[in-house]
Amino acid sequence: MSIQQPLIRTAGREFEFMCLAARLGFGSDEVARIRCLIGEGIDWPAFLAAVERNYVAPVAHRNLQSIEGSDIPAKVLDTMRVRSKLTAFKSELFATELVRLSQVFESKSIQTIHYKGAVTGQEYYGSVKLRNFNDLDFLVRRADLVALIEVLEAQGYRNSGKFTPEEFNHYVAEFKEFLFTRGEISLEPHWSLAGRRYPFETDYEGLWRRSRMLAFRGTDLRVMCGEDSLLVLCLVGAKGRWQRLQMVTDVAACLRTYRDLDWASVAAMARATGTVRILHLGLLLAADLAGAQLPEKLAREVRKARSLPQLARQVVKSLAAASARPRFLPDSPAIFSPMLFRQRERLRDRWHYLWHSTTTPEPHHMRRLPLPNVAFPLYRIFVPLHDFVMHPAWSLCKMVMTRAPR
């Protein structure tokens, strides 16, 4: 894949500059194009804001400071250096806690598979300091979930949500993770990779069988194999609506680390889980924006997919946007997203997502309208009424009252 792909050039010079600067495979072609872009003129405040918003400051700073005799303003590099140091400090804090917790889990015979965050930084970027992250994600078997919660609470962590037994059972059945915090550290223990509303019917025990151990600061952490990691990173990007360039560079970094992937196995898993389009979109973005190298046959297959170009352009537009649009709907993964809908190729997965995203109650719905178990189906009416009528009306009234002259 050449850097002369049109997708990277569809959102302005600052966006292209950021994508090139954030590449792990940073070489002479990228340097030459960066010099050209600087000559054409870069809006440096816009570039810095984009780098911050897209979580790519550490790698971009490392690459840009390596260019000899560039015309990058010193203040720009200084700003990125400070941002990178803050990221490094936070990443070291999280990495230290990850090692400690893994030993605690092991002593309690609780197995976990770690992904994203610190292990992705170490394995794919070469250092936890080069990848920005705000929490530690790991997968735990559902049978071990209660024991894990007890361990975390004994370690001083607190769940961000308080649940009655009924709410707890409902949440575990419908959703995918909890958020635990202690001081500056946040943890997201997952028992599912996607939750019920966005079906990803994978063989979870297969993830455990294929997992391997990663040497990490004097201990061994269980991580996914390369094939599983690639598909899961594409799924993470899809569910996150590819809101940060870092999601794309993660996919590219995985491909750069695992150059001999079993592509037949990856394709089979994608077909079985209905995520072929999600996989292909992730590969297309990684190739065009992050310079990932794809096998020639696979690259042709990805390019021929009819639905991908429009989706990819939508992702690029979102990545390059300077500010989010005003929202009248609750900012929640539960709210229906046309992009998430269009990323699924199977009709049954699309309608499953549409139904569950618009009618499944979250804990705040259950607290605002407590219903006995026998009346639980009524939430299927209350949830869309609340999310798509009452909440937007309240948001609009609040906005009007805020802007009204006094």
N, C-alpha and C positions, 0 to 999 in steps of 0.2 A: 504494500500500500504506500503510495507516494504522499508527500505532504501537499501535493497540488490538487487535493480533493476540494470540490466546490462547497461542500457542507460547512467546512471550517471558515469559509469566507462569506457566509450569508448573513452575518450579524455585526459587521463592522470591524475596523482595525483593532480596537481594544480587545474584542472577544478573541479574534485570531491570535493576537499577541499573547493573551493569557493562556490559550490552549497550547501554543508552542512552548511557552516558558514552563509550563507544568508537566512536560513530557519527561518520563524517566529515561527514554532513549534519546537524550538531548545530544545532537551532533552538529556537524557542519551545515547540513541543509537547514536546520532550524535556526542556527546563528545567522546564516545569510538572509533568510526571510525576515528575521527579527530586525536586522540592520536596515532592510528595505522599509519595513513598517515604521521604524523610528524616523527615517528620512521623510516619509509621507506625513508624519505628524501623529502623535499619540496624546490623547486626553489623559494625562497621568492621574488626576483624581478619580476619573471614571475607572481607569484600569485598577487602581488600588482598591476601590470599592468592590469591583468585580472579584478580585483575588480573595478579598476577605469573605465575601458572600459565598464563594464557591469552595472554600476550605483548601486552597492550594498554595498558600503563601510559603511554606517551608521548601517545597521542591522548586517553586518558581524563583525564590530568592537564591537558592543554591545555584541554579542554572544561570540566572542573569548576572550574578556577580562573577561568574567564571568567564564572561565575555570580555576580552581585552580591548581597551580603547573604545568602548561603546559610549553613546551619547545619552545613556540613561541618567537622569538627574540623581545626584548623591542623596537628596532627600527622599527620593522614591526607594532607593536601596536601603536607606536607614530605616524607613518606616517598615519595610518588609523584614528587615533584620530583627527589629523589636518584636514584631508579630510572631516571627519564627521562634524567638527565644521564649516568649510566653507559651507558645504551643509546646516547645520542648520541655519546659518546666512542668506543665500540666501532664504531658504524656509520661514523663518519668514518675510522677506521683501515682498515676493510674497503673503503670506497669509494676511498680513495687507492690501495690495492693493486690494486683492480679496474682502475683507469685504467692503472696501470703494466703489469699483465699483459696487458691488451688490446693495448697497443702492442707488447709482446714477441711475442704471438701473430701480430699483423699482420706483423711483420718476418719471421716464419717462414712466412708464407702459410698460416696455420691459421685457418680461420673458425670462429667460435663464435656461438651464440645464447644470450643471457643472459636469465634469468628468475628470479622470486622475489627474495629478498634486496634488494640495494641498488637495482637497476633498478626493482623494484616499488615500493619506498619513494619513489624520485624521481618516477616517472611517475604513480603512482596516489595517493600520499599527499601529494605536493608536496615532500617532503624525506626523505632517507635517515634523518634523526634521528627520524622519527615511526614507523618500523617496526623492530621488534626482529628480528634474525636472527643466526644463529651460523655461517653459512658462505656461500660464493658458489657458486651453481649455474649451470652453463652446459651447453649441448648442443653436442657435437662430432660430426662425421661419423665413423663407425666406421673408415673408411679412414685417418683422421688420428689415430687414438687412440694408436698407438705413437709417432708423432712428437710428439704433445702430451705424453706421459709423459716423453719425453726432455727436452723443454723445461722441464717442471716440475722434474724432478730437477736440471737444470743451474741452476735458480733457487733451489735449496736445499730444495725441497719433498720430502717423503717419503710414500710410500703407506702407509696404515695396515696393509695386509696384504702379506705376502710370498708370492709365488706361484712355483711351478715352472712351466715352460712348459705342461704339461698342465693345471694348475690355472688358469692365466691364460686359456687358450682356453675352458675350461669356464665360467669366471666371466663372460667377455664374452658367451658364447652365452646364458647363463641370467639374468644380472642386468643392472643398469642404470647403476651408477655406482661410481666409486672415491672414497675419501676421502683427500685429500692435506693435510698440515699442515706449517706452518713457523711456529714460535713461536706467536703468538696467532691466526694466520690459518688457516682451514680452507677447502678447496675441494672441490667435488663435481663433477667432470667427468662428464657423462652422455652415453652413446651411445644410450640408450633412455629413454623417459619412464616406462615401467612395468615393463620386464623381461619375460621370457618367461612367468613364472608368472601374471601378471595381464594378460592380453592387451589391448593397445591398438594395434590394427593400423592405424595412421594412415599417411598418405602423408608420410614424413619429408622427402622432397625438396620436397613442397608447402610444408612449414613454412619451408624455406629460400627458396623462390620468393616466398612471401607476407610474409616478414620485412621489417622496415624498420629504419632507423637512428634511434637516439635520441641527441640531444645530451646528453652527460653530462660535465660538468666539463672542457670543452675538448677532448673527444674524441667520436667517434661509436661507439656500441655497437649491435650488431645485436640486436634484440628481436623477439618475435612480434607479428603483427598482432592487433588487438583480438579478432577472432573466435577465433583460435587460443588467445590468452591466456585467454579466458574458459573454454573447454573444458578447457584444461590445468590451470587453477587449481582447477576442480571435480574433476578427476582427482587432483590433488595432495591435496586435502581428503579425497577418498574413500579413497585409498591410506593416508593418515595417520589414517584413521578419525575425521576431524574432531576431533582431540584438543585443539585450541586454538581459541578464538574468533577469533584472528587469521586462521585459514584462511577463516572466513566473511567477515570484514571485507575480506579481499583480494578475494573475489568481488564484494562490494558496491562496493569502490573501483574495480574494473575497470568495472563497469556505470556508475558515476558518471562515469568518464573518457570512456568510449565510449558516448555516448547514442544514436548512430545506427548501431548494429551491424546487419550483414546477418543477420537472424535466420533467414532461409531457409538461408543457408550454414551457420550454427551447427547448425541442426537436421539438415541433411544430413550433416555431419561426425559428429554424435552417433549418428545411425542407422548410418552406415557402420562406426563403431568399437564399436557396442554399448554406448554410454555415455549413452543417453537418460535412464535413471533417475538416473545419477550427475549429469548436468546439471540435471535437474529438482530433485533434492535440494539441490544447491548453490544454485539460484535460490530455492527455498523458504526455506532457512536465511538467505540474504542478505536476503530481503524481510522475514521475520518478526523476525529478530534484529538485523539491521544497517540496516534501513530502506531497502533498495534499492527503486527504482521499476522495475517490470516493465511492458511493454506489456500492455494490458488483456486481449487475446486470449490471450497467453502465460500471464498470471497465472491465468486461468480453467483453462487446460489443466493447469498445474502443480497447482492445487488439486484437480482431478478425479482425479489419479493415485491409484489405490487403495492402492498399496504405500508411498506417501511418508509419511503421517502417523505411522505406527508407527516408521519409520526416523528421522524427524525428532525424535520424542520420545526415542528412544534416544540420539541425538546430544546433545540438550539435557541429558539425565540425566548423560551422561558429562562434558560440559563443566562442569556444576555440581558434580560430585563433589569432595568435599574431599580424598579420598585414593584411591589406586588399590587395587583388590582384591589380596590375596596371589596370586602366580602360582606355579604348579607347573610350567608349561611354559616353555621358553626364551623370553625376551623378544626375539623376532626376527620380522621381517616374513615369514619363511618359514613361521611357524606359522599354521595355518588360522584365519581369523577369520570367524565367522558374519556379521558386519556387512559385510565385504568381499564375501562370498558373496551376500548378499541385495541388494547394490547393483547387481548385474548382471542385466539383463533377459533375455539370451539364454542358453538352457540349455547350449549348447556352451561358452560362456565360463565359466559356473559350474563345470562339470565339469572344464574345463581348469584353472581355478584350484585346485579341490579336489585334483586329481591332482598338479600340480606343487608346490603349497605343502606337501604332506605327504610327497613322495618325492624331491624334488630335493636332491642333496647340496650343502652349502656347503663352503668350504675346510676348516673344522674337522672336518667329517665325514670328508673325504678323508684328513686327517692322522691321525685317530684310527684309521681302518681303511684303510690304503693297499691299493688293489686294482689289478691290472694292467688295461689297457684292455679285454681280452677279458672280464673279470669285472665291468665297470662296471655292468651292469644290476642286480647284487646290491645296489647302493646303494639301489635302490627298496624293498628290504626293510629294510636297516640303518637308513635315515633315520627312518622312522616308529617303528621299534623303539627307537631312541635317543631321539627327541624326545618320544614319547608314552608310553613305558614306563620306560626307564632314567633319563632326566633327572627326570621327576616323582617317581620313587621315591627318587632321591638327594636331591632338594629336600625331600621329606617327612621323610626321615631326618635331614637337617641341621636342619630346623626343630624336630623333636622333641628332638634332642640339645642344641640351643641352649637350649630352654625347660626341659629336665629339671633338677630341683634337684640341687645339688652338695653 
